[in-house]
Amino acid sequence: MGENEQGTAGSGAGGGRRAATPRDGKKIGRRALLIGGAAAVVGGGVLARDELARFWWQVPGVGKPRKDGELDYAPSEWVAASSANWRRADRPDDFRIDRVVVHVVQGSYEVALKVFQDPAHGAASHYVVGADGKVAQMIRELDVAYHAGNRSWNERSIGIEHEGFVDKPESFTDAMYRSSARLTADICRRHRIPVDREHIVGHVEVPGTDHTDPGPLWDWDRYLKLVREAKPIPSPSPSPSGSTAARGA
């Protein structure tokens, strides 16, 4: 299964992508799984038990059931990212989620949605937050979004993109801070992520990144205070037929 995990979201979602890197991944075919065994034979090689535990869901017929437009965060709208900008997973069963990565798009809410729906872009975040506080979910949290430019961080994190520009203080509105903080608080509760600067980070802090977002104007003290004060969000309900689930790639 080829994949591009070098693409990055934030700080210029319209460009600056790195070259695609084919994954040295392992597919498990119908004949590969040895039920109850310590390992599986895969393409002439052997998958150890811990690797098998991560990739079991790739066996036909055993993946988690999916519903188009199903939300992880109830107040968001579903706008599907291109399937070229993320990969299917079964988090946190295969990869533990222990980070939230904050991005700034260097553009508008609409620009972020558009580029993440573009299969040629090679990157997308799980969520996009607008200056007015609206939130779009573009990728399920159980799946791996190509947003951080670092494979292991992609696998362990949830990416939140924000409308605006890193060098324009007016980009970071009160509505955006509060809405994003409620989203991050909900993510942290559900995945038991500590609310601190080790686990809620900027794109610039991801190892190996060449991005600078969210930039020095992002008010981390204010943001974490809002995350800690945020009230619980009701559990999401399946999106009705004909909802925003039909939008997107």
Secondary structure by P-SEA (a helix, b strand, c coil): cccccccccccccccccccbbbbcbbbbccccccccccccccccccccaaaaaacccccccccccccccccccccbbbbbcccccbbbbcccccccccbbbbbbccccaaaaaaaaacccccccccccccccbbbbbcccccccccccccaaaaacbbbbbbcccccccccccaaaaaaaaaaaaaaaaaaccccccccccccccccccccccccccccaaaaaaaaaacccccccccccccccccccc
